[in-house]
Amino acid sequence: MKTLSLVIPCHNEFKRLNPEAFLAAMEKRAWLSFCFVDDGSTDATAERLAHLENLSPSIHVIYLPRNMGKAEAVRTGMRYLCECSHSDLLGFWDADLATPLDEIDGFVRRFEESPGLETVIGSRWPHLGSSIHRGVSRSLTGALAKALIRKILGFYVWDTQCGAKVFARETAKEIFEHPFRTHWLFDVELLLRLGRHRLATCACEMPLASWHDVPGSKIGIAEMWRISIELINMVKCRHAHIVDRG
């Protein structure tokens, strides 16, 4: 089994963070480790993470002095793992575990079955036999954004925004080297950094068996407005050097 390290970005996640779930996942998988990034939380998230770090040598915590946003929190964690871990695969996962940690096995299996694979993207596609539950407002806004995102990518990806993505080590080192230009749509930007050719030949989407909308999402009306502005700006910079080198 390939080894995997996951970045877990956390901002005021004290009420939603489930330490026992992360410990149980590692107990079942000796090849799994976590890097939590406290993104300038103002609640007791940092204290909970410090306690969790003391419980396992396979857990590391990074504390950012102020809120930098999910994009930079993920990038900080990924840069740390590229330099300090020896895992074969590096990725990130949402702290609320809307995507259950048991889905990890499927991600790793994809890499083991396809030696040239660089990227596996979790997909909340409601296929037969799955248990995918999304709020109505999130489903509607997601549907509206998908058409523009596909235009930006120039390539069909069902679900760019799922907070579960895993990369081959060298790929992660490349696409997380530089800061993101976008804040809310960094998931799209990191796929743009791969380019169309590599998306077509070295990446795949993995339909999740289970995903559940967790109360407490930080995406509100104001955030949706900012996301809309980012979408427009990304269309404008379609041919910038970060967009498509494929």
N, C-alpha and C positions, 0 to 999 in steps of 0.2 A: 504494500500500500504506500502510495506517495504521501509525503508529509505536507501538512497544510497549516498555515498561520492566518488568522483572520483579524482584521481591524474592526473594532466595535466603537463607532463614534457616539459620544454621550453628551447631551446638553440637557441638564435638569431632568434626568431620567430616574431619580430616586424612587418614585412611586411605581414606575413601570419595569424597572430592572429586576430580573429574577436570577440572582447569583447561583441558586441551586441548579438551574437548568444548564448553565455553562459548566459547572463542576461535573454534573452528571454526563454531559456530552464528552468531556475529556476522559472521564473514568471508563467510558465505553470505547474510546479511540485514543490509543497511546500516541498516535501520529498527529494529534491536533493540539494547537496552542492558540492563545488569544492575546491581542494587544488592544487594550481599552484606551481611548483618548478622551479625557475629560475636557470638553470644549468650553472652559470658563464657566462651569455651572455655578449657580447662586443658591442652589438647595444643598442637600446633603449627599449628592451624587459622589463627590470626591471621597468622602469618608467611607461610603459603601464600597467604592472601588479599592480603596487602600486596604480595607479588611479582606476583600476578595483576593487581592494580590498576595496577601500573607498566607493564604490557604493552599497555594499551588505554585511551584516553580515554573509552570507552563503559562503563567499569566503575568503580563507586564502592563503597567499603567503609565501613560504620559499625561501630564497635567499642563494644559495651556493656560497662560496667565489671564487671558480674556477670551471672550467668545469670538471665534474666527469664522464660524459657519461650517456646515457639514463638509463642503468641498475641501477646505484646508485641513480640517480635522482628519479626514480620511487620508489626504495626501501626506500629512505629517506621520501618521501611523504606517503608511505604506513605505515611505522613505526610511523610517526606522527599521522596518522588517527587511528591506532590501540590503541594509548595511549590517544589521546585527543578528539576523536569524539565518538558519541554514535550510529552511523549508523549501521543498520543491515547488509548492504552489502558494500564492499569496492572494488574499481577497478581502472583501469587506462585507459586513452583515449588519442589518439594523438592530439596535439594542432592544427594541420592544419585542423582538422575535415574532413579528408578524409572519415571517418565514421561519418555521420551526427548524431547530438545529438538526433534526433527523434528516433533513433534506441534503445535508452536507455530503453524505455517502454517495448520492447520485452525481454530484458535481465532480468528486474525485474519480468516480468510476468512468466518467466521460473522458477524462484525461488519460486514464490508464488504457482505455480502449482505442484511443486515437493519439498516437505519439506526436503528431505534428500540430496538435491543438494548442492554441495560445490563450483562448478566452472562452469561458462559459458564463452565460447570462441567464439568471433566473427569469422565468416567464410566468406571469399570472394568467395564463390562458385557461379558460374554464372548459377543459376537455372532459370527456366522459370518464367518470370514476374519480374526478378530482373534487376537492373541497375548497373552493375559492370564494371568499365572501368579502365584497367591497361595498362601502357605503355608496348611496346613490349619487351624492354630490361628487365624490372622488371619481366614480365611474364616468360621469358626464364630462367633467373637466379633463379627465384622462383621454377620453375619446376625441375631444376637440383638439387636444395638443398633438395627438398621434399623427394626424395628417401633415401638420407642419414639420414635425420631427422627421418623418420619412422623406419629406422634400429636402430637408437640410442634409440628411445622411446620404441621400441618393441611393438608398438601399433599404429593403424592407426588413425592419426589426419589429416584432410584435410588441415587445415591452422593454423599452429602454430604461424605465424608471424604477424597476424592482430593486430593492436595496440588498440584493444578494448577487454578488459577482465574484468570480475567481479567475486568476490569471496565472500563466506560467511565469516563473520567477523573472526571466529576462525581459519578458513583455511588460511586467509591472514596473521594472526598473526604468524602462524607456518611457512609458506613458504617464508616469507619476513624477517625472523629474522636474518639470516646470509647473509653476502655479497655474491654476485654471483662470481663464478670463471670465467664466460664468460662475454664478453662485448656486442657483437652484437647479440648473441644467448641466451640472458637471458630468453626469452620467452620459449625456449625449456627446459632450466634448471629448471625453476619453475614448468613445467609440470613433469619433472623427479622427482622433490621433492615430488610430489603427489604419484608417483608410479603407476604401471600398474593396480593394482586392483582398486584403487580409480578413475583412469581415466575411467575405464570401468564401474564403478557403480555409481560414484558421480559427474561426469562431463559430459557436453554436448557441442556440437558446435551449434551455432545459425546462420544459413545462413542469411546474411545481405540482406535487400531489396535494399540498395544503398551503393555504395562505389566508389569514384572517385580519381584517382591518382592526387595529387596536385603538381604543379611545385615547385621545390626548395628542392627536396629530397636530403639528405646528403649521400646517398649510391652511391658511384662512383666506379671506377675500383680498386682503392687502398683499399676501404672498402670491396669490394667483395673478394679480396685476403685475407684480415684478417678474413673474415667470413669463407672462405675455410679452413684456418688453424684451426679456432675454431671447425669446424665440425670434422676435423681429430682428434683433441685433445679430443673431446667429445666421439668419437668412442673408443679411447684408454682408457678413464676412465669410460667405460660403467658399470663396476662393482664397481665403487667407492661408498662410503657410501651415497653420495648425489643422486645416480642414481635411484635405484629401491628398495625401502623398502617394496613394495607390493608383 
